[in-house]
Amino acid sequence: MNRMLQLVCLTAVVLLTTAMPAMAQETHAPLIAFSGAFGAALTIMGAAYGIGKIGAAAVESMARQPEVAGDIRGALLLAAALIEGATFFALIVCIIS
């Protein structure tokens, strides 16, 4: 959890430092525009985190019970495919908007 907090803080610092030129302009536009690219990046990060957690749990389960490795592998592939499907749908929504 500490590593995830560090990643979130680093992301916030990068976003705020790259938004400085936008803050210097004298326009009436919002300071930071959350575009489809930002949504796509969040979607990809969430999918990568989810698939990573599923993969780690599956490998640990296969190490503990090698006799059911085939069933675990099938469940792993099914869960990863469902996450990828949801990710592709979210990416399309982000690209369209």
PLY file of the C-alpha trace (Angstrom):
ply
format ascii 1.0
element vertex 97
property float x
property float y
property float z
element edge 96
property int vertex1
property int vertex2
end_header
0.00 0.00 0.00
2.93 2.31 0.73
4.21 1.79 -2.82
0.79 2.69 -4.26
0.69 5.88 -2.16
4.12 6.84 -3.48
2.95 6.27 -7.05
-0.15 8.41 -6.52
1.91 11.23 -4.96
4.44 11.10 -7.80
1.63 11.24 -10.36
0.10 14.26 -8.61
3.45 16.07 -8.55
4.02 15.39 -12.25
0.52 16.60 -13.15
0.91 19.77 -11.12
4.35 20.61 -12.48
3.29 20.07 -16.08
0.21 22.25 -15.52
2.33 25.29 -14.53
2.57 26.73 -18.08
-1.19 26.40 -18.37
-1.63 28.30 -15.10
0.55 31.16 -16.42
-1.78 31.88 -19.34
-4.48 34.46 -18.89
-7.45 32.63 -20.31
-10.75 31.61 -18.82
-10.18 27.94 -19.55
-10.02 25.45 -16.68
-6.59 24.96 -15.11
-6.40 21.27 -15.90
-8.56 19.68 -18.58
-9.28 16.02 -17.89
-9.37 14.73 -21.42
-9.90 11.31 -22.90
-6.14 10.70 -22.76
-6.17 11.11 -18.98
-9.09 8.68 -18.72
-7.33 6.21 -20.99
-4.19 6.38 -18.84
-6.20 5.69 -15.68
-7.96 2.82 -17.40
-4.70 1.20 -18.49
-3.15 1.64 -15.03
-6.17 0.03 -13.38
-6.21 -2.89 -15.80
-2.47 -3.49 -15.39
-2.81 -3.45 -11.61
-5.77 -5.86 -11.71
-4.14 -8.33 -14.08
-0.94 -8.18 -12.06
-2.78 -9.01 -8.86
-4.63 -11.88 -10.53
-1.39 -13.25 -12.00
0.41 -13.07 -8.66
-2.43 -14.84 -6.88
-2.62 -17.53 -9.57
1.11 -18.26 -9.46
1.02 -18.45 -5.67
-1.98 -20.78 -5.81
-0.27 -23.03 -8.37
2.82 -23.20 -6.17
0.74 -24.22 -3.17
-1.40 -26.79 -5.02
0.29 -28.01 -8.21
-2.38 -30.66 -8.83
-5.01 -28.01 -9.68
-2.70 -25.83 -11.78
-4.74 -26.42 -14.93
-7.97 -25.20 -13.33
-6.24 -22.18 -11.86
-4.68 -21.35 -15.24
-8.10 -21.50 -16.89
-9.62 -19.21 -14.27
-6.67 -16.83 -14.65
-7.12 -16.58 -18.41
-10.87 -16.06 -18.09
-10.47 -13.29 -15.51
-7.72 -11.59 -17.54
-9.87 -11.73 -20.68
-12.81 -10.14 -18.86
-10.59 -7.36 -17.54
-9.17 -6.75 -21.01
-12.67 -6.57 -22.47
-13.74 -3.98 -19.93
-10.51 -2.07 -20.55
-11.06 -1.96 -24.31
-14.62 -0.70 -23.77
-13.37 2.03 -21.42
-10.63 3.02 -23.87
-13.15 3.37 -26.68
-15.35 5.53 -24.47
-12.34 7.71 -23.60
-11.31 8.06 -27.23
-14.83 9.00 -28.35
-15.31 11.63 -25.64
0 1
1 2
2 3
3 4
4 5
5 6
6 7
7 8
8 9
9 10
10 11
11 12
12 13
13 14
14 15
15 16
16 17
17 18
18 19
19 20
20 21
21 22
22 23
23 24
24 25
25 26
26 27
27 28
28 29
29 30
30 31
31 32
32 33
33 34
34 35
35 36
36 37
37 38
38 39
39 40
40 41
41 42
42 43
43 44
44 45
45 46
46 47
47 48
48 49
49 50
50 51
51 52
52 53
53 54
54 55
55 56
56 57
57 58
58 59
59 60
60 61
61 62
62 63
63 64
64 65
65 66
66 67
67 68
68 69
69 70
70 71
71 72
72 73
73 74
74 75
75 76
76 77
77 78
78 79
79 80
80 81
81 82
82 83
83 84
84 85
85 86
86 87
87 88
88 89
89 90
90 91
91 92
92 93
93 94
94 95
95 96
